[in-house]
Amino acid sequence: MQLLTRMATTPTTKAPSKAVTKRAAKTAEPAAEPKLRIRVRAYEHKILDLSVKSIMDTANRFDAKIVGPVPLPTEIKRWTVNRSTFVHKDAREQFEMRIHKRLIDILSPSPKVIEALTNLNLPSGVTIDVKMV
């Protein structure tokens, strides 16, 4: 019983409420600038590098700030198949498919940059995902 009363009588400092600290954090953080995130994927790394270079040249032509290209991990899909249909279990073939990936960020893109990137001709076999972040 004494322990409880002693704890209650000690003076404590009141911590600021969480609502106040959240409001302060919101006003202190700067507004996030828009970013164009481009993910480029291809099966051949040479074609991928050429298409990334053409994207970078197009963005540089309009004086855009570029971050990248950042090489992402290569996705490898593997399959093992029996060579024969019935008896020969030890005879197998292995196949793999590699998907190479790159990431490019364009900071605060202008409408001219976006229009130039949409009109860009890239080789077949290259897929592009564009997001506004």
C-alpha positions as CSV (number, residue, x, y, z in Angstrom):
1,M,0.0,0.0,0.0
2,Q,2.8,2.4,0.8
3,L,4.4,1.9,-2.5
4,L,1.2,2.9,-4.4
5,T,0.8,6.1,-2.4
6,R,4.5,7.1,-2.8
7,M,4.3,6.7,-6.6
8,A,1.2,8.8,-6.7
9,T,2.7,11.7,-4.8
10,T,5.9,12.0,-6.8
11,P,5.7,14.9,-9.3
12,T,5.8,13.9,-13.0
13,T,6.3,16.0,-16.0
14,K,3.6,15.7,-18.6
15,A,4.8,14.6,-22.0
16,P,3.3,16.5,-25.0
17,S,0.4,14.7,-26.5
18,K,0.8,12.7,-29.7
19,A,-1.6,14.9,-31.6
20,V,0.6,17.9,-31.1
21,T,3.8,16.1,-32.3
22,K,2.0,14.8,-35.4
23,R,0.8,18.3,-36.3
24,A,4.3,19.6,-35.9
25,A,5.8,16.9,-38.1
26,K,3.2,17.6,-40.8
27,T,4.1,21.3,-41.0
28,A,7.8,20.7,-40.8
29,E,8.1,18.2,-43.7
30,P,8.5,19.7,-47.1
31,A,6.0,19.0,-49.9
32,A,7.1,15.9,-51.8
33,E,8.0,16.7,-55.4
34,P,6.4,14.6,-58.1
35,K,8.5,11.8,-59.5
36,L,8.2,9.7,-62.6
37,R,9.4,6.1,-61.9
38,I,10.2,4.0,-64.9
39,R,10.8,0.2,-64.6
40,V,12.3,-1.3,-67.8
41,R,12.4,-5.1,-68.2
42,A,13.9,-7.3,-71.0
43,Y,15.2,-10.7,-71.7
44,E,18.4,-9.5,-73.3
45,H,20.6,-7.1,-71.3
46,K,22.1,-5.4,-74.4
47,I,18.7,-4.4,-75.7
48,L,17.8,-3.3,-72.2
49,D,20.8,-1.1,-71.9
50,L,20.2,0.5,-75.3
51,S,16.6,1.4,-74.5
52,V,17.6,2.8,-71.1
53,K,20.2,4.9,-72.8
54,S,17.6,6.3,-75.2
55,I,15.3,7.1,-72.3
56,M,18.1,8.9,-70.5
57,D,19.1,10.8,-73.6
58,T,15.5,11.9,-74.2
59,A,15.1,13.1,-70.6
60,N,18.5,14.9,-70.7
61,R,17.5,16.7,-73.9
62,F,14.8,18.5,-71.8
63,D,17.1,19.2,-68.8
64,A,15.3,16.8,-66.4
65,K,16.9,15.5,-63.2
66,I,17.5,11.8,-63.5
67,V,18.3,9.2,-60.8
68,G,19.6,6.0,-62.2
69,P,19.6,3.7,-64.1
70,V,19.5,1.4,-61.0
71,P,20.1,-2.3,-61.8
72,L,17.5,-4.4,-60.1
73,P,18.0,-8.1,-59.3
74,T,17.7,-10.4,-62.3
75,E,14.7,-12.6,-62.1
76,I,15.6,-16.2,-63.1
77,K,13.0,-18.8,-64.0
78,R,14.2,-22.4,-64.2
79,W,12.6,-25.5,-65.5
80,T,13.8,-29.1,-65.4
81,V,12.3,-31.5,-68.0
82,N,12.8,-35.2,-68.7
83,R,14.5,-35.9,-72.0
84,S,12.5,-39.0,-72.7
85,T,8.9,-39.7,-72.1
86,F,9.0,-42.9,-70.1
87,V,11.9,-44.8,-68.6
88,H,15.1,-42.7,-68.5
89,K,14.6,-40.6,-65.3
90,D,18.4,-39.7,-65.1
91,A,18.4,-38.0,-68.5
92,R,17.1,-34.5,-67.9
93,E,17.3,-31.1,-69.6
94,Q,17.4,-27.8,-67.7
95,F,16.1,-24.5,-69.1
96,E,16.2,-21.0,-67.7
97,M,14.8,-17.6,-68.6
98,R,16.5,-14.5,-67.3
99,I,14.6,-11.2,-67.0
100,H,16.9,-8.2,-66.6
101,K,15.5,-5.1,-64.9
102,R,16.4,-1.4,-64.5
103,L,14.9,1.5,-62.6
104,I,15.0,5.1,-63.6
105,D,13.5,8.1,-61.6
106,I,12.9,11.4,-63.3
107,L,12.5,14.1,-60.6
108,S,9.8,16.8,-61.2
109,P,9.2,16.0,-64.9
110,S,7.8,18.7,-67.2
111,P,4.9,17.9,-69.6
112,K,7.4,18.1,-72.5
113,V,9.5,15.3,-71.0
114,I,6.4,13.1,-70.5
115,E,5.2,13.7,-74.1
116,A,8.7,12.9,-75.5
117,L,8.9,9.7,-73.4
118,T,5.5,8.5,-74.7
119,N,6.5,9.1,-78.3
120,L,9.7,7.2,-77.9
121,N,10.2,4.1,-80.1
122,L,11.8,1.2,-78.2
123,P,12.7,-2.2,-79.6
124,S,10.4,-5.2,-79.2
125,G,11.0,-7.4,-76.2
126,V,11.3,-4.4,-73.8
127,T,8.5,-3.7,-71.4
128,I,8.1,-0.4,-69.6
129,D,6.1,0.4,-66.5
130,V,5.6,4.1,-65.8
131,K,4.3,5.4,-62.4
132,M,3.9,8.9,-60.9
133,V,5.1,8.7,-57.3
